[in-house]
Amino acid sequence: MAATNKAPIVIKKVKKGGGHGHHGGAWKVAYADFVTAMMAFFLLMWLINTTSPEQKRGIADFFAPASVSETTSGAGGLLAGQALAESGARQAKDTQSKEGSANGGGIQGASDSQDGTAEASESALAKARAARENAEFERAEQSIRQSIQDMPDLAELSKHVLMEVTPDGLRIQLVDQEGRSMFEPGGSALNARARKLLSTVAGVVAELPNRITIAGHTDGSPPGRSGVTNWELSSDRANAARRVLQAAGVEQDRVYQVAGKADAEPLFPDDPTLPGNRRISVTLLREAPVLPPDAQP
């Protein structure tokens, strides 16, 4: 009975772990941060390799502290809630960059463009002026021929008048024909037939604003008067023609030049003695281009 009343003995054995127990989840957070940082790093490297220099400059300007500018869209004052504007110093820097480009290579390009435009404008203006002058010269030539045809006593003298448009202008020549001279033999005075013909020409010339030159020409034969050369004779005949033109209505200030050419410029070089070499040339000059004030001497 005494043995049965004793409490049973219980032996508890505790087994210790081998060092591989659970340490919590803190390492997972650190690992996740590391993976995120690496992903961000490789993403940044990829963006750097795929963006252009202009885009990189824009990104750098966006994150640069100097690119931050304030506007008065907030309450104003120190730490009073002012907002950052998109069009701040970044926009100013872009503007300065553009202005720098314009002041550098852009100025040369703009200058070349302006020079090219100016040259094109001058060329177009010169062509338009030449076309207008040629049209006026053609009308003047037709008017002279019509005026001669309208006068029966001058119709037969139409062969004495030669007209052509030259680079200098409209040249009108009164030419001697065989047996029909414009001047008295060996003298400088125009005969009645020549004065009437030259007055008809003057009526058309007086209606135009162009300046004129007058030149006298002789043939290769020596003058009949002693002591007088073809130079004096041609000069005297040119002056005689000038007086007739002015008497017919051509203003004096329109006469640009009066010259005697003697036999230096024959109309028929193969035979300097032909009567056709004796002539008076009246040239309506083309208008000179207007120069700017700073280009005039």
JORAQUI-V503243 format. One record per run of one state. SS is the DSSP state (H for helix, E for strand, C for the rest). FROM is the first residue (numbers start at 1). TO is the last residue. If there is no record, write none. Layout:
{{SS	FROM	TO} {SS	FROM	TO}}
This chain:
{{C	1	25} {H	26	50} {C	51	52} {H	53	63} {C	64	64} {H	65	67} {C	68	69} {E	70	70} {C	71	83} {E	84	84} {C	85	88} {H	89	149} {C	150	151} {H	152	155} {C	156	157} {H	158	160} {E	161	165} {C	166	168} {E	169	175} {C	176	176} {E	177	177} {C	178	179} {E	180	180} {C	181	182} {E	183	183} {C	184	189} {E	190	190} {C	191	191} {H	192	205} {C	206	211} {E	212	217} {C	218	229} {H	230	247} {C	248	251} {H	252	254} {E	255	262} {C	263	274} {H	275	277} {C	278	278} {E	279	285} {C	286	292} {H	293	295} {C	296	297}}
